Each structure stands twice: as structure tokens, then as C-alpha cells.
Amino acid sequence: MELFVTERGNKGLRFNNYTYRLIEVNKKSKRFRCTKKDCPASLLTDCDEQNIVKIGKPHNHEAPSTHAKEMQTARASIKRKAEDSLNERPSKLVCSVVSSFSTITSRDLDNLTRQVRQYRLKSRPKLPKTREEVLSVLRDYDSDFIMEIDESLQICLITTVENLNFLSSSTHILADGTFQFCPRYFYQLYTFHGTRNGHFIPCVFALLPNKKEATYTRALQMPRHV
């Protein structure tokens, strides 16, 4: 008898090469049923899940192959690790899980790697779909960055206290923008650079919605009022 956690995070049990899922708990025992949907087989364990106290109806199908059992184990383990280790590369995560398995193929590795990405996408917050949603997320973002937002002109200025101090102490300030490298839903990324030892250091970043004169005027004013 072997206990395990299913892909959905529920308790499971393996016995005689068959897999069961927990379906009922009472004061004296726990009931497990075959994971195959139309199979009537079940069994009872004690409350501590240490011993099988009763075996119910027989299975109406053959036991899963070694490959099927290894894939089931891999999916359940990968799902938990994908959510707990968000920075680990999917391919590396999969290899660490299946390294001791004997029947996993290269095609299985590709499928499991895709599943890691899918699990992580589900655990992440939804991406903003408009500029207003982006500004709302940035406004509520809790970090060491300073987020100054002009709601009427939809300008967002991003910096830190250290960067502002550096910029204010610079003898020369250079401001320039790029249209090519700009976050989605914004028109331009405008950057303020301070100088140190002949080098220009980016200190303040402004996300602009357009290139109107009023937008630039406000963007140039905002660092002084942060």
C-alpha cells in the first residue's frame, strides 16, 4: 500500500498496482475508490491509513501500466513544484522529477514541460487588458519603487528615493524617449538620466500615452513634485 497526492491535490492510494482516490472519511475508517470513473472497486483503511481493513468489489479493468503510473506521479509532483518554484526553468524542473523513472520518453518530457507552463499561468494574476488596468495595478503595487500617476493624462512615473537623490545632485540631466521599447498600452518610454564621472545613468522612467505637448510638459514637471 502506498499513499500519494493526486494531480488535484487530493489524497490517493496505490494497492496491487491499482490507484484509488479518497471518497469518504468516518470515525473508524476511510473509503477509497478506483480512480477509473466506471470501475466499482473500492477498499477501506483504518483512520491512520496504515492498514487495509476491507476490500470491496473487484476491478473491471486491467491494472495501469508502469508508464501510466509514472506519468500520474510525475504530473502530480510537477504541479506542486511548478507552483512552489516559479523561477526554476520548466525543463530543469521536469528532469528533477522524472530522473528516477524508467519509462518516460522524450515526447513525455515535452508534454510535461508544457504542463509546467500551463500550471504557472493559472497561478499568476490576469494580465491587464487596458492602460487603465495597468495604472490601477501599478497604483496598488506594494514595493520600494515610487509610483507617481497622473490620472487625467494617464502618465506613470517610476523611480526610487535613491534615484531621485542621484538625479537632483547631478550637474547635467538628459531626458530622452523611445517608441520601440515600450510596455504595452503605452506610446513611449521616457527616461531621465543623471551624470556621474562622464556617464549618463537612467534614474526616472515615465510611461507616456501619447506625444502631445501637454503630456511632455507634465512628464517634465512630475520628477520635481515626487
N, C-alpha and C positions, 0 to 999 in steps of 0.2 A: 504494500500500500504506500502510495506517495501523494503528498499534498502539493498543490501548486496554485498559482494565481492566474485566472483566465485573462484573456485579452481585454475584457471589460472591467477588470479589477475585482471580479468575484472569486470566491473560493472554489477550487476544483480538486478532484481526487482521481488518481490512476490506480487501477487494480486489474491484474491479469491482462494487461495491455489494452484495456478499455479506459475511457475517460468519462468522468461523471462531474456534474455540477451540483452545488448545494441548493436544495429547494425548500427545506423545512427544518426548523430547529424547535425542539421541545425540551422539557426538563430532564429527560433521561437519554435522549439520542438525537442524532442528526441524520436527515434523509438526503441521499444523493441520487440523482437520476442521470441516465446516459445522456451525453451531450448531443447525440444524434436525435433530431427532432421527433421522428416517428418510432423510436425504439422505446419499449415499455420497461426495460431493465432498470433496476434500482437496488440500492443497498442501504443499510443502517449502520452507523458507527456510534460509539459512545460519545458522551458530551465532550470529551477531551480529544476526540478524533485519533485515538491511539489504536483502537481495535474495531474490527468489523463484527457486529453482533447478529446481523441477519442479511441474507442475500435474497432479493426478490425474484421477479420473473427473469428469464434468460434474454440475452440479446437476440435481435432478429437480423443481425448483420455480422460480418467478419470484423475482427479487431483491426484498428487502423495500422497502417504500415509504419515502419520505423521513420520513414521520411515524413509522413503526415504528423507523427508525434513531435519530431524535431522542429518542424515548421510551426506547429502550435506553440511549443515552448519558446521558440525564437520570437514570434510575434508578440506574445505577452511580455517577454523581457524587454524587447526593443521599445514597446510603447511606454513602459515605465521609464526607461533610460532616456528616451527621446524628450520626455517632459522634464526630467530632472537635470539633464546635461545639455542645455540648449546651445552651448558653444562648441561642443565636440563635433567633428566632421561626421556626417552620416555614414560614410563608408568605413571609417575607423570604428564607429560605434557598433555597426553590424558585425564587423570582423571580430571584435572582442566578445560578442555574444555567441557566435557560431563556431568559434575556434575549436571547440571540442566535439562538434557534430561531425558525423561521417557521411551523411547522405545529401548535404546541401550542395547545390550546383551553382554555377556562375549566374544562371538565369534567376535562381532563388535570391542570390545576393543583390541583383539589380532590383528585384521586386521589393525586397526588404528595405533597401536604401530609399526607394520611392516612398515607402510607408513611413519611414522616419520623417521625411519632409512633410508628409500629409499630417502626421500627428502634431508636428510643431506648428503648422499653420493653424490647426484647430485651437491650439492653446494660446495663440497670440491674439491680441486685440484686433478688431477690424480696422483696416486702413481707412483713413479719411477719404471722402469722395468729392469734397468741395474745398475751396480755400477757407470758407468759414469754419468748416470742421477742423481743418489744420490749425487755425488760430485758436480754436477752442481747446484742442489737445495741448498746444504749447502753453496756453494760459494756465492750465491746471497741472502742468508738468512740474513735479517736485524734484529739483536738482540744484546744484551750485551755480548753474547758469542764471544770468539775469535776462528775463524775457520782457521786453517793453513793447507793447502792442498799441497801435493806433487803430481803434475800431472803425472810425469813419473812413479812413483811407486804406485800411487793411494792410498796414505795414507792420512787420515784425522785426524788432532789433534784438540780436542775441550777442551777449558778451559775458564777461566776468568782472569782478571788482579789480582783480589784478590787471586785467587787460585795460580797463579804464584808467587805472593809475599810470600804467605804462604809456598809454596814449596821451594823457594830459601832461606828462613830463617830457614828451618828445618835442624837439625843436622844429621838426617838419612832419606834416601829416599828409599822406597821399590817399585819395579816395578814388576808387575805380570799380567798375561793374562788369559782369559777364552775363551774356544771354545764353551761351551754350551750355554752361554747367550751372543749372538752377533747379531747385526742388520743384516737383510737380505742383501745378496750380498757381505758381508764381511766374512772373515775367522776367525778373532779373535778380541776381545775387549781387548786392552792392557791398563793398568791403572797405573799411577804414584801416590804414596801415600807419604804424608809428615807426620811427627810425632809431636805430642803435648801432653804433660803430659802422655806419655806412650801409646798413642792411635795413630793408623795409619788412616789418613784422605785422602780419594781419592781427588786428585786435578786436574789431567790431564787425559783425555781419548783419546786413539788413536784407530782408526778403521783400521785394517790391512787386506790386501787382501790375504796374504799367510804367511807361516812361514819360508821364506828364510832368510839367514843370512843378505843379503843386506837390507831387509825390517826392520829387528830388529835394525840394525846399524843406519839406517836413523831415525827410530822411537825414538831411544835413543838420537839422536842429535837434533831433532826438538824442544823440550821444551827450549833449550838454545838459540835458534835463533828467538823465537817468539817476 
